Amino acid sequence: MTIHLDGRSLSLADVERFLAGTRAAIAPAALKRVDRARRVVEELLASGRAIYGVNTGFGRLSNVRIPDGQIRELQVNLLRSHAVGVGAPLTAPESRVAVLLRANTLVRGHSGVRRRVVAQLVGLANSGVAPVIPEQGSVGASGDLAPLAHLALVLIGEGEAFLPSGKRVPAAKALAWAGLKPLELGAKEGLSLINGTQIMSSLLATSLLRARRLADASDVAAAMSLDALKGTTTACDPRIQEVRPHPGQAEVARRIREVLKGSRILVSHKDCGKVQDQYSLRCVPQVHGAARDAMGYAERVLTIEMNSVTDNPLVFPDDGAVLSGGNFHGQPVAQAADFVALGICELGAISERRTENLVNPDLSGLPPFLAKESGLNSGMMILQVVAAALVSENKVHAHPASVDSIPTSANKEDHVSMGVTAVLKLRRILDNVERVVAIELVAAAQGIDFHRPLRSSPALERVHRLIRSKVKRLDRDREMAGDIEAVRGLVASGAIEGAAKGP
């Protein structure tokens, strides 16, 4: 089913479908809006009025008038001069989503570009070609100028791009491969391509898709740890959630109950007399639920942002106005990313504590460090140390970028959002917590093995088999770095949740 870009209805689910191979197309009504806004720009140019970024310089140079004969050159110079990003390139999915989002904002019909520009963006998005976009260089106001300039250069056949095969080639070659011709820019079009929040929005969208899969795997890991530690599900009783009705908390409690349904291990210690578990087991609904609620808030912000016009100046065809404003400022996205980062950090922090419970014989009732012959074997002692290191690193990354600012452009742009920095930090935190949760799953699976012949729930037995398809039981010490990465792949792909749900 085609994703119809109208500048108003794009969702995170659409982004996920796009990355899975669904093609995008421009809604016919949106093209009419694009044409109306373009006519306003052309009429104003003909009138001889000074219009920021159309026939003037940019930023501090906005008082410099550009002769009519150099207006096209101005737009190309803008892209070339701003394409100064540094650092590693965005991943191909992140880059392609940025192209999609840039098209969606332009079809709202307030940017004044020609329909050819939007068609070029959609054609590039559908081709699978990904512009090479360095990840560093945006301060998140006046838009993501440097990274978006790298994206826009590819449209005109300059810069570099990745082919779907992953090969990095000159942009002209990538366009030819995609069956596209280099775009010739008209008045205002260079500015309309680089002034906006599509890099930070793309990074937030792809991060939220990862965060969803991570949250699902975290719930499953917590349930498996609870069973391996012979914990109780009392804290997940729906009556407890009803008297503190945060939606994420209720959802997590329900998921834990469902995943553990049918566990013979759980039944085996029903009358053991244990009243309460440690917080890392007992408070899973509250901690995991808060992370899910943060993600829900961020998705609402992102949905608004993806369907907003974020360049400057803006064209209003109904009355012919061209207005300068600040829709390019990324503060909403930056704050949302920081909020999600806090939630993901805590998924990692509480996961590491459950791993400590699993490997510590004073807390678990299991062999020390989950080793059969502890002493001779160190078992999973250092897996917990690695998890602790990653959790501690996350505390550094959790410092909010959205409270930072630095003046730029000769103090014309004197307050910025640092939105891209916020989402890049979130991405690093996701990397770390995917590994922390993978470590917990490896340890919990080992814990389940020590309870044989008792079986866990059908859902957790499927997860256990999936883990064992990648990581064999630890009977004697071996190098386990590869085991962590193998299970991290299951977490990141959504395979853990898929196994829990079953066929």
C-alpha positions, -999 to +999 in steps of 0.1 A: +000+000+000+015+033-011+023+061+015+006+092+002+025+123+012+002+152+019+021+171+046-005+163+072-009+126+080+025+109+080+029+086+110+057+067+126+040+035+113+043+050+078+080+055+084+084+019+094+065+007+063+087+030+041+118+014+056+103-020+050+099-013+013+066+006+008+068+033-018+058+069-013+038+091-037+027+127-036-011+133-030-026+152-059-041+178-037-007+185-022+008+192-056-018+219-062-008+235-029+029+234-040+020+251-073+000+279-055+029+287-032+053+288-061+032+313-080+034+336-050+072+335-051+074+341-088+049+371-085+069+386-057+101+382-077+086+400-106+075+428-084+111+436-074+105+433-036+133+421-013+125+387+000+148+370+026+167+341+011+151+346-023+169+377-035+189+385-004+218+368+014+214+346+045+216+351+082+238+381+091+240+388+053+202+392+049+206+429+041+227+421+010+205+423-021+212+398-049+208+408-085+181+389-105+207+373-127+225+356-098+194+343-079+199+307-092+236+309-084+228+320-049+208+288-042+236+265-054+262+285-035+240+281-004+242+243-007+279+242-014+289+266+014+267+249+040+278+213+032+305+212+058+293+185+081+318+162+098+319+128+114+306+094+104+277+094+080+241+087+091+230+052+084+212+046+051+178+042+069+183+075+088+193+093+056+164+079+035+139+089+062+153+124+061+146+126+024+111+113+029+104+139+057+119+167+036+094+159+008+065+157+033+072+192+047+075+208+013+041+194+000+023+213+027+026+242+002+042+269+023+078+267+010+075+281-025+093+254-043+084+239-077+068+205-079+099+193-096+118+196-063+093+175-044+092+149-072+130+147-071+130+140-034+103+113-036+121+097-066+153+096-045+135+082-015+119+054-035+151+045-053+168+032-021+197+056-027+208+073+005+227+106+005+259+106+025+251+129+054+278+135+081+261+133+115+278+162+132+275+199+124+239+210+133+231+232+162+194+226+156+182+260+147+179+277+114+173+241+108+198+213+104+217+234+079+249+215+074+235+179+072+205+190+051+229+207+027+246+174+021+212+158+014+203+186-010+235+185-029+227+149-040+195+162-057+216+185-080+242+157-087+269+169-062+282+153-031+280+115-025+254+088-019+251+052-009+236+028-034+212+001-019+242-023-021+260+000+004+285+012-021+295+048-017+296+067-050+295+103-064+260+117-064+258+120-102+264+083-105+238+075-079+212+097-096+219+080-129+216+046-112+182+057-099+171+070-133+170+106-121+185+137-136+203+164-116+179+191-104+184+227-115+175+249-085+152+280-088+147+309-065+143+300-028+147+263-035+181+258-020+170+276+012+138+255+013+158+223+011+182+230+040+161+251+065+142+226+087+143+199+113+143+168+091+177+154+103+168+154+140+133+142+131+146+113+111+170+104+139+142+105+164+119+084+142+144+057+137+154+058+173+118+055+185+114+024+162+144+009+179+132+020+214+099+002+209+117-031+201+140-026+230+111-019+254+094-051+243+126-072+247+132-055+282+097-067+294+105-103+282+139-102+298+124-090+331+099-118+330+126-144+323+147-131+351+118-131+375+111-168+367+148-177+369+149-160+403+117-176+415+100-143+419+063-135+422+039-118+398+020-102+427+034-068+418+018-071+383-017-076+397-041-054+377-056-040+409-023-024+418-021-007+384-056+005+386-049+027+416-020+044+399-032+044+363-002+054+342-008+038+309+027+024+304+027+009+339-006-010+332+007-022+298+039-036+312+022-053+341-002-070+316+027-080+294+046-096+323+015-115+334+009-128+298+045-138+292+047-158+324+013-175+320+017-213+323+052-213+339+057-245+360+087-228+377+063-201+389+039-226+403+067-246+420+074-220+447+038-206+451+037-214+488+074-206+497+065-178+520+085-151+502+065-119+505+084-093+483+110-093+456+138-068+451+127-035+434+144-045+401+117-073+399+088-057+418+090-023+402+093-034+365+058-020+357+066+014+371+101+017+356+095+001+322+061+018+320+076+053+325+100+046+296+071+036+275+051+068+284+082+089+275+083+072+241+046+078+236+050+115+244+080+117+219+060+100+192+032+126+196+058+154+192+074+137+163+041+132+145+034+169+147+070+177+136+069+154+106+038+171+094+049+206+100+065+233+078+098+241+093+117+263+068+119+301+066+105+323+053+070+308+048+047+315+019+009+318+026-009+317-008-043+327+006-032+363+011+002+363-007+022+369+025+058+358+030+066+357+067+098+351+086+095+331+118+112+304+138+096+271+128+131+257+121+140+258+158+142+222+171+134+227+207+103+204+208+123+176+191+154+181+213+134+180+245+115+149+234+147+131+225+162+139+259+131+126+277+132+093+258+169+090+266+162+092+303+136+064+300+159+042+280+187+048+305+165+034+332+156+003+312+193-004+312+198+005+348+171-018+361+182-046+337+217-045+351+203-048+386+184-079+376+216-094+361+233-087+394+205-106+411+210-136+387+248-139+392+249-131+429+243-164+449+234-144+480+204-131+461+196-158+435+197-192+451+216-202+419+252-212+416+277-183+419+279-164+387+257-190+371+287-213+367+285-251+372+319-253+389+324-218+403+359-210+413+374-231+386+350-212+363+342-175+366+310-180+347+291-148+340+309-127+366+322-102+340+290-100+320+275-081+349+306-059+350+302-050+313+265-042+319+276-020+348+301-002+326+275+005+299+249+017+325+275+041+340+284+054+306+247+062+299+246+084+329+271+107+311+251+106+279+218+113+297+228+150+303+202+169+284+214+185+252+182+206+249+193+229+278+224+238+259+228+267+235+255+285+217+252+317+195+260+314+158+260+335+126+274+366+141+249+364+170+219+366+146+211+331+156+216+335+193+196+306+208+197+271+194+183+237+203+211+212+198+184+188+186+207+165+165+231+162+195+201+151+216+192+124+193+227+112+186+231+108+224+198+088+224+212+066+196+243+058+217+222+050+247+201+026+227+233+009+215+244+004+251+210-007+265+204-032+237+237-048+249+227-046+286+194-063+280+211-089+258+234-097+288+204-101+310+188-124+285+219-146+284+221-148+322+183-154+326+184-182+300+213-198+320+192-194+352+163-212+336+186-241+327+194-246+364+157-252+371+154-281+347+134-304+344+109-276+354+097-256+324+090-219+322+060-206+304+054-215+267+063-179+257+095-179+276+104-214+265+102-201+229+125-172+238+148-196+255+151-218+224+157-187+203+186-176+226+200-211+226+200-211+188+226-183+190+242-190+224+249-224+238+246-231+276+277-221+296+291-253+310+327-240+313+344-207+307+346-194+272+349-161+254+313-146+254+317-112+236+302-128+204+273-142+225+264-107+237+264-093+201+243-123+188+216-117+214+218-080+209+209-086+173+178-105+185+168-076+207+174-050+180+155-069+153+124-075+174+130-113+173+128-116+211+093-101+211+083-122+181+093-154+199+074-144+230+043-138+209+047-171+192+035-182+157 
